[in-house]
Amino acid sequence: MILVPTRELALQTSAIVKEIGKHMGVECMVSTGGTSLKDDIMRLYNTVHILVGTPGRIMDLANKGVADLSQCSTVIMDEADKLLSPEFQPLLEQLVNHTAPGRQICLFSATFPVTVKSFKDKYIDNPYEINLMDELTLKGVSQFYAFVEERQKVHCLNTLFSKLDINQSIIFCNSVNRVELLAKKVTELGFSCFYIHAKMNQAHRNRVFHEFRNGATRHLVCSDLFTRGIDIQTVNVVINFDFPKNSETYLHRIGRSGRFGHLGLAINMITYEDRFNLYRIEQELGTEIRPIPPVIDRNLYCK
């Protein structure tokens, strides 16, 4: 069983599992909220070796007696820090208690908060810990900031679009309303653009995700729904139109570029109110976010 916090990540993970397992006779099923529960129940009458999904939907299937987790010997939790947030943790503990005694539990996370440690101490005996943070988290991503007034942000974005060699970009805002407003502005500027956020219906989100992944548009404006685990190798630029409030969110956002050994570029628009937050995030992550130069060497983010 592979547990993930978002529907988009579930779809991506199941696609990878199916690709890896296609010559091994492995049957994988993905199940998330926002899709037909009846269809999922019918599919579980067939052989399923690997179940990928969000905690709420898999709990529904277990409670209805159609997903027998007592035979589940391996539980993988991707984005474990998010899965063990107050929103999900009670469900996670119920699901783990449904699985086989002696099951193997694997936790994957870019950050390691107290909640992950507490869960590890409670459910995992003598675990192995593999720490790749220093090697991978910021490797290959060049980070810059531009001081701007709020009213100048759209103009700044337009300038970046004209000067940067963008393959695909993801642009982050701090609210759903700002996502939709900015996407409209980007379209008005004449650039191809989609947007995605958690308040959209699932079918629409799936369509946007797949079309962006397939290169139907160059720019995607989004909320923090899209920060975790989404791997699109063609994204080489991430722009924080709104600077995040904490280092964890910053880390997950800029990690959308520079995937799979590719180079990436992170541009942060910083207002007067953001200046102390910028310094704090630099200190917490042990990284340097430099002032944006007049010209950014394309060799820093194009490979």
C-alpha positions as a printed Julia matrix, in Angstrom:
303×3 Matrix{Float64}:
   0.0    0.0     0.0
   1.35   3.41   -1.0
  -0.2    6.4     0.77
   0.13   9.95   -0.56
  -1.47  13.27    0.51
  -2.88  14.48   -2.82
  -4.82  13.06   -5.73
  -2.34  14.34   -8.3
   0.55  12.61   -6.54
  -1.49   9.39   -6.36
  -2.03   9.45  -10.13
   1.64  10.13  -10.8
   2.81   7.42   -8.4
   0.46   4.79   -9.83
   1.64   5.59  -13.36
   5.25   4.98  -12.29
   4.32   1.73  -10.5
   2.5    0.48  -13.59
   5.44   1.34  -15.83
   7.94  -0.41  -13.57
   5.7   -3.43  -13.03
   4.33  -3.93  -16.54
   6.67  -6.85  -17.3
   6.4   -8.35  -13.81
   2.7   -9.15  -13.71
   2.12  -6.52  -11.03
  -1.44  -5.19  -10.81
  -1.66  -1.64   -9.44
  -4.81   0.27   -8.57
  -5.14   3.96   -7.7
  -7.97   5.2    -5.5
  -8.62   8.8    -4.4
 -11.46  10.97   -3.25
 -13.36  12.85   -5.93
 -13.78   9.72   -8.07
 -16.46   7.03   -8.1
 -16.35   4.91   -4.94
 -18.55   2.32   -6.64
 -16.03   1.92   -9.48
 -13.2    1.45   -6.98
 -15.17  -1.22   -5.13
 -15.77  -3.11   -8.38
 -12.07  -2.95   -9.31
 -11.09  -4.44   -5.95
 -12.89  -7.66   -6.86
  -9.98  -8.21   -9.27
  -6.41  -8.99   -8.2
  -4.59  -5.94   -6.82
  -0.97  -6.25   -5.69
  -0.28  -2.56   -5.02
  -2.89  -0.06   -3.87
  -1.98   3.62   -4.27
  -4.23   6.27   -2.81
  -5.13   9.02   -0.4
  -5.83   8.04    3.22
  -9.5    9.01    3.32
 -10.51   6.96    0.29
  -8.54   3.87    1.33
 -10.05   4.11    4.81
 -13.52   4.17    3.21
 -12.7    1.01    1.27
 -11.33  -0.71    4.38
 -14.37   0.24    6.47
 -16.7   -1.17    3.81
 -14.81  -4.46    3.94
 -13.77  -4.41    0.3
 -10.09  -3.52    0.87
  -8.69  -6.25    3.11
  -5.56  -4.66    4.55
  -4.84  -7.57    6.88
  -2.72  -9.11    4.1
  -0.81  -5.88    3.49
   2.82  -6.47    4.46
   4.33  -3.17    3.27
   3.1    0.39    3.9
   4.84   3.21    2.05
   4.1    6.8     3.07
   5.27   9.41    0.58
   5.42  13.03    1.79
   5.24  11.63    5.31
   5.47  15.06    6.93
   2.21  16.07    5.25
   0.54  12.7     5.87
   1.33  13.01    9.58
  -0.11  16.5     9.92
  -3.19  16.82   12.18
  -5.38  16.61    9.06
  -4.29  13.06    8.22
  -2.59  11.48   11.24
  -5.65   9.83   12.88
  -6.5    8.18    9.55
  -2.91   7.05    9.07
  -2.83   5.36   12.45
  -6.13   3.58   11.75
  -4.86   2.35    8.39
  -1.6    1.05    9.85
  -3.55  -0.79   12.56
  -5.56  -2.53    9.82
  -2.43  -4.0     8.22
  -0.61  -7.25    8.93
   1.44  -7.65   12.12
   5.13  -7.24   11.38
   4.44  -5.13    8.29
   7.25  -3.05    6.88
   6.7    0.72    7.05
   8.67   3.12    4.84
   8.5    6.88    5.41
   9.72   9.31    2.74
   9.93  13.03    3.44
  11.95  16.1     2.47
  11.58  17.39    6.03
  11.65  15.54    9.34
   9.36  17.27   11.86
   8.48  16.0    15.34
   5.32  14.29   14.05
   7.35  12.02   11.76
   9.76  11.14   14.56
   6.9   10.39   16.97
   5.18   8.12   14.44
   8.47   6.37   13.7
   9.12   5.76   17.4
   5.6    4.39   17.89
   5.24   2.1    14.88
   8.72   1.17   13.62
  11.26  -0.94   15.52
  14.94  -0.2    14.95
  14.44   1.56   11.6
  17.18   2.31    9.11
  17.48   6.03    8.37
  18.79   7.24    5.01
  19.4   11.0     4.97
  19.94  12.53    1.53
  18.97  16.08    2.48
  22.43  17.61    2.15
  22.97  15.94   -1.2
  19.69  16.43   -2.99
  17.33  19.05   -1.63
  18.78  22.21   -3.2
  21.28  20.63   -5.55
  21.08  22.03   -9.06
  18.6   24.82   -8.22
  19.89  28.41   -8.5
  17.94  30.75   -6.23
  17.43  34.49   -6.68
  15.16  37.19   -5.3
  13.81  40.45   -6.71
  12.61  43.24   -4.41
   9.31  44.53   -5.82
   6.25  46.42   -4.7
   3.02  44.45   -4.81
   1.71  46.5    -7.72
   4.87  45.78   -9.73
   4.69  42.0    -9.52
   2.82  41.34  -12.77
   5.2   43.64  -14.66
   8.14  41.81  -13.08
   6.66  38.47  -14.15
   6.24  39.73  -17.71
   9.9   40.79  -17.73
  11.0   37.38  -16.47
   8.99  35.64  -19.17
  10.67  37.74  -21.86
  14.23  37.34  -20.52
  14.37  33.76  -19.29
  14.72  30.64  -21.4
  11.71  28.87  -19.92
  10.87  25.33  -20.93
   7.98  25.09  -18.46
   7.39  27.12  -15.31
   5.33  26.78  -12.15
   4.22  30.01  -10.47
   3.08  29.88   -6.85
   0.54  32.12   -5.11
  -0.53  32.04   -1.47
  -4.3   31.88   -2.02
  -6.86  30.4    -4.38
  -8.19  33.83   -5.38
  -4.72  35.08   -6.28
  -4.08  31.94   -8.36
  -7.13  32.63  -10.53
  -6.46  36.38  -10.79
  -2.83  35.88  -11.77
  -3.66  33.19  -14.34
  -6.07  35.65  -15.95
  -3.36  38.35  -16.0
  -0.8   35.98  -17.54
  -3.27  35.02  -20.27
  -4.0   38.72  -20.92
  -0.26  39.28  -21.38
  -0.41  36.78  -24.24
   1.24  33.75  -22.62
  -0.18  30.23  -22.56
  -1.21  29.44  -19.01
  -3.25  26.98  -16.92
  -4.06  27.17  -13.23
  -4.78  24.57  -10.56
  -5.86  24.68   -6.91
  -7.61  22.51   -4.34
 -11.06  24.07   -4.79
 -11.37  22.91   -8.39
 -13.37  19.75   -9.02
 -11.31  16.6    -9.4
 -12.0   15.99  -13.09
 -10.83  19.52  -13.94
  -7.7   19.14  -11.78
  -6.84  15.83  -13.45
  -7.23  17.35  -16.9
  -5.04  20.36  -16.07
  -2.37  18.16  -14.47
  -2.16  15.76  -17.42
  -2.24  18.5   -20.06
   0.5   20.5   -18.34
   2.57  17.35  -17.89
   2.16  16.62  -21.6
   3.33  20.12  -22.55
   0.01  21.65  -23.6
   0.99  24.95  -21.96
   4.22  26.55  -20.81
   3.1   28.12  -17.53
   1.1   26.78  -14.57
  -0.16  29.06  -11.79
  -0.99  27.17   -8.63
  -1.45  27.04   -4.89
   0.57  24.85   -2.56
  -1.52  21.88   -3.73
   1.22  21.41   -6.31
   4.27  21.61   -4.02
   4.61  17.98   -3.0
   6.18  15.21   -4.99
   4.96  16.28   -8.42
   7.8   15.39  -10.79
   7.66  17.03  -14.2
  11.14  16.91  -15.71
  10.47  19.67  -18.21
   9.88  22.29  -15.48
  13.09  24.33  -15.23
  11.78  27.52  -13.6
   9.79  28.05  -10.4
   8.57  31.53   -9.52
   7.27  32.47   -6.09
   4.91  35.26   -7.09
   3.95  35.26   -3.4
   6.8   34.38   -1.05
   5.94  31.45    1.25
   5.53  31.88    5.0
   7.84  29.07    6.12
  10.97  27.21    5.07
   9.19  23.87    4.63
   6.84  25.29    2.01
   9.73  27.09    0.31
  11.71  23.86    0.13
   8.84  21.94   -1.43
   8.05  24.71   -3.91
  11.5   25.19   -5.36
  11.91  21.43   -5.51
   9.5   21.42   -8.47
  12.47  22.46  -10.64
  15.79  20.67  -10.92
  14.18  17.22  -10.92
  16.03  14.0   -11.82
  19.45  15.64  -12.08
  18.27  18.5   -14.29
  19.18  22.1   -13.47
  16.55  24.5   -12.19
  15.94  28.14  -11.37
  13.91  29.62   -8.49
  12.9   33.29   -8.61
  11.33  34.89   -5.52
   9.38  38.13   -5.61
  10.05  39.83   -2.28
   8.04  42.75   -0.91
   9.05  44.95    2.02
   6.95  42.74    4.32
   8.78  39.6     3.13
  12.33  40.78    3.87
  12.67  39.25    7.36
  11.02  36.03    6.2
  13.58  35.78    3.39
  16.45  36.01    5.87
  14.83  33.51    8.25
  14.27  30.92    5.51
  17.87  31.29    4.34
  19.09  30.66    7.88
  16.79  27.69    8.52
  17.7   25.96    5.26
  21.37  26.91    5.35
  21.15  28.24    1.8
  21.79  31.49   -0.04
  19.12  33.29   -2.05
  20.96  35.91   -4.09
  19.76  39.22   -5.59
  18.7   38.71   -9.17
  21.35  39.89  -11.66
  20.54  41.88  -14.82
  21.16  38.73  -16.86
  20.88  35.15  -15.58
  23.26  32.71  -17.23
  21.09  30.14  -19.0
  23.68  27.47  -18.15
  22.45  27.69  -14.55
  19.03  26.29  -15.42
  19.15  24.82  -18.92
  20.77  21.48  -19.59
